[in-house]
């Protein structure tokens, strides 16, 4: 059944005759108090979902990734001077989605980018539970992050987790919001497809650790200076990789819950690897070991 949230109609199902009328779908908005524009602005500024549970996104590539990922769109907003983007994107967006055109200044004030590309949207992300992640843990590790503040690092972890077959992401206490526009941009669309949960929705990281341990998922923490060398670690079993914040690493109470700490050997001239790189290396090594096991 077609709904008002329909996100994607493949271009081949649309005739070329409909393309010239793409701009006719745009509803021009002049005032900043339009409810959809207000939702978009607040979702961006607060790095939270809108009051209707939608995520604010912006940029051509990210909007196209949302379309490709089959997300439900509530609204798409175009900058008035970027109407060519409407001709490019509207044929890919369901006809029931609200599409707006707003003056440049109004658009620029609503989005966080210093150099806006001219398109933003409200999309509904898929919702997951810890149990959903556990159903996938036989395919690859769960990654849990604690106290991670840099949005680029979190976005990198999301992207690497999808690239290397991770089961999903758990965002723990003190971690930057996964709805932050910089996280979404750095994830390059992986946030739309990779299962993820916020630990506080399920009792916090301590409760998540207890849940993982109860189903025999091994808890492994990353460490800069101590732990088993990565090349000696066994990463083929059901696994959750815990990554701490920049500089401080994993909080001590959380570190005490780990079954093992793993260190990535590197030059002593480098104090430590950033969280995004460290998690990516572990995810790659886990995927490499699983591939090797599958050939035995």
C-alpha positions in Angstrom: 0.0 0.0 0.0 1.3 3.4 -0.9 1.7 5.8 2.1 2.5 9.4 2.6 6.0 8.3 3.7 6.8 6.5 0.4 10.4 7.2 -0.3 11.3 5.7 -3.6 9.9 5.2 -7.0 12.5 3.7 -9.4 13.2 6.2 -12.3 12.4 3.5 -14.9 8.8 3.4 -13.7 8.4 7.1 -14.6 7.9 8.3 -18.1 10.1 11.0 -19.5 7.0 13.1 -19.9 6.6 13.5 -16.2 10.1 14.9 -15.7 9.4 18.4 -17.0 6.7 18.8 -14.4 9.0 18.0 -11.5 9.1 21.7 -10.4 5.3 21.8 -10.4 5.4 19.5 -7.3 7.3 22.1 -5.3 5.3 24.2 -2.8 6.9 27.6 -2.3 7.3 28.6 1.4 8.2 32.2 2.3 7.9 32.2 6.1 10.2 30.6 8.7 7.3 29.4 10.8 6.1 26.7 8.3 5.7 23.5 10.5 7.9 21.3 8.3 10.6 23.9 8.1 10.4 24.4 11.9 10.8 20.6 12.4 13.8 20.5 10.1 15.5 23.4 11.8 14.9 22.0 15.3 16.0 18.5 14.4 19.3 19.9 13.0 20.0 22.3 15.8 19.2 19.7 18.6 20.8 16.7 16.8 17.6 14.8 17.7 14.7 13.3 15.9 11.8 15.6 15.1 8.6 15.6 17.2 7.3 13.0 14.7 10.4 10.8 14.9 12.1 11.9 11.7 15.8 12.5 11.2 17.0 15.7 9.4 19.5 15.1 6.6 21.1 17.4 4.0 23.3 17.3 1.0 22.9 15.6 -2.4 24.8 12.4 -1.7 23.2 11.8 1.7 19.7 12.4 0.3 20.4 10.0 -2.6 21.7 7.4 -0.1 18.5 7.8 1.8 16.5 7.1 -1.4 18.7 4.2 -2.3 18.3 2.8 1.2 14.5 2.8 0.9 13.8 5.2 3.7 10.4 6.8 4.2 10.5 10.5 3.5 8.2 13.0 5.3 9.5 16.1 3.4 12.2 17.3 1.0 13.2 21.0 1.1 15.0 22.6 -1.8 16.9 25.9 -1.8 15.3 28.3 -4.3 18.5 28.8 -6.3 19.1 25.0 -6.5 16.1 24.1 -8.6 18.2 21.9 -10.9 18.4 19.5 -7.9 14.7 19.2 -7.9 14.7 18.1 -11.5 17.4 15.5 -10.6 15.9 14.2 -7.4 12.1 14.5 -7.6 11.7 11.7 -10.1 13.2 9.4 -7.5 10.9 10.5 -4.7 7.4 9.2 -4.1 4.7 11.6 -5.3 3.0 11.7 -1.8 6.1 13.2 -0.2 5.8 16.9 0.6 8.3 18.9 -1.4 9.1 22.5 -0.6 11.0 25.4 -2.2 12.3 28.1 0.2 14.3 31.3 -0.3 18.0 30.8 0.0 18.4 32.7 3.2 15.6 30.7 4.9 17.2 27.4 3.8 20.7 28.5 4.9 19.3 29.4 8.3 17.7 26.0 8.7 20.6 23.7 7.9 24.0 23.4 9.7 26.4 23.4 6.7 28.4 26.5 6.0 28.1 25.9 2.3 24.7 24.2 1.8 24.2 22.1 -1.4 20.6 23.1 -1.6 18.6 20.1 -0.5 17.6 18.8 2.9 15.0 16.3 4.1 13.1 14.7 7.0 13.4 10.9 6.8 12.2 8.1 9.1 15.1 5.8 10.2 14.4 2.2 10.9 14.2 1.3 14.6 16.0 -1.6 16.2 16.4 -3.3 19.6 19.3 -5.0 21.2 17.7 -8.3 20.3 17.8 -7.3 16.6 21.5 -6.8 16.9 21.9 -10.2 18.7 20.1 -11.9 15.8 22.9 -10.7 13.5 25.9 -11.3 15.8 26.7 -14.6 14.1 27.5 -12.5 11.0 29.9 -10.1 12.6 30.7 -8.1 15.7 28.5 -5.6 17.5 30.3 -2.4 18.2 29.5 -0.5 21.4 30.9 3.1 21.8 31.2 4.9 25.2 32.0 8.5 25.6 32.8 9.1 22.0 32.4 12.8 21.3 33.8 13.3 17.8 31.1 13.0 15.2 33.6 12.1 12.5 34.8 9.2 14.6 31.3 7.9 15.1 30.4 8.3 11.4 33.6 6.4 10.5 32.7 3.5 12.8 29.2 3.3 11.3 30.7 3.2 7.8 33.4 0.6 8.7 30.9 -1.6 10.5 28.8 -1.8 7.4 31.8 -2.3 5.2 33.2 -5.1 7.3 30.0 -7.0 8.1 29.4 -5.7 11.6 26.1 -6.6 13.3 25.3 -3.1 14.4 26.2 -0.3 16.8 25.3 0.5 20.4 25.7 4.2 21.3 26.5 4.4 25.0 26.5 7.2 27.6 28.4 10.4 26.8 28.5 9.6 23.0 27.7 12.2 20.4 24.1 11.9 19.0 24.0 9.6 16.0 21.5 12.1 14.6 24.2 14.8 14.5 24.5 16.0 10.9 28.3 15.5 10.9 27.8 11.9 12.0 25.4 11.3 9.2 27.7 12.9 6.7 30.7 10.9 7.9 28.8 7.6 7.7 28.3 8.2 4.0 24.8 6.6 4.2 25.7 3.6 6.4 23.6 5.0 9.2 20.5 4.4 7.0 21.2 0.7 6.7 23.2 -0.5 9.7 21.2 -1.5 12.8 21.9 0.8 15.7 20.5 1.5 19.2 21.0 4.0 21.9 22.0 2.2 25.1 20.0 4.5 27.4 16.8 3.2 25.7 17.6 -0.2 27.0 18.9 0.6 30.5 22.4 1.9 29.7 25.6 0.1 28.7 25.8 -1.9 31.9 22.4 -3.4 31.1 23.5 -4.0 27.5 26.7 -5.8 28.8 24.6 -8.0 31.0 22.3 -8.9 28.1 25.2 -9.7 25.8 26.9 -11.8 28.4 23.7 -13.7 29.1 23.7 -15.0 25.5 27.4 -15.8 25.5 28.6 -12.8 23.5 32.2 -12.2 24.3 33.0 -8.6 25.4 36.3 -7.1 24.0 37.6 -3.7 24.7 40.1 -1.6 22.8 43.1 -0.2 24.6 46.0 2.0 23.5 48.7 0.6 25.8 47.7 -2.7 27.3 46.0 -5.9 26.3 46.6 -8.8 24.0 48.2 -7.8 20.7 45.7 -7.7 17.9 47.5 -10.5 15.9 47.0 -12.8 18.8 43.3 -12.1 19.4 40.6 -14.5 18.4 37.7 -12.6 16.8 35.7 -15.3 15.2 33.1 -16.0 17.9 30.0 -13.9 18.7 31.6 -10.7 19.8 31.0 -7.2 21.0 33.8 -4.7 20.5 33.8 -1.8 23.0 35.4 1.5 21.9 36.0 4.4 24.3 36.2 8.1 23.9 39.0 10.2 22.5 41.9 10.4 24.9 40.2 8.9 28.0 39.4 5.5 26.4 36.9 3.2 28.0 35.6 4.2 31.5 37.2 2.0 34.2 33.9 0.5 35.4 33.2 -0.6 31.8 36.7 -1.8 31.2 36.4 -4.1 34.3 33.5 -5.9 32.6 35.5 -6.8 29.5 36.4 -10.4 28.9 39.6 -9.2 27.1 41.4 -6.0 26.2 43.0 -5.8 22.8 45.8 -3.4 21.8 46.8 -2.5 18.3 50.6 -2.4 18.0 51.9 0.8 16.5 54.9 3.1 16.5 55.8 4.5 19.9 56.1 7.9 18.2 52.3 7.9 17.9 50.6 8.2 21.3 47.4 6.5 20.2 45.0 5.8 17.3 41.8 7.7 17.1 38.6 5.8 17.9 37.4 5.6 14.4 40.6 4.1 13.1 41.0 1.6 16.0 37.5 0.3 15.6 37.9 0.0 11.8 41.1 -2.0 12.2 39.4 -4.4 14.7 36.4 -4.8 12.4 38.6 -5.5 9.4 40.6 -8.1 11.4 37.4 -9.8 12.6 36.2 -10.0 9.0 39.5 -11.4 7.9 39.5 -14.1 10.6 35.9 -15.1 9.8 36.8 -15.4 6.1 39.7 -17.6 6.9 37.6 -19.7 9.2 34.9 -20.2 6.5 37.5 -21.6 4.1 38.7 -24.3 6.5 
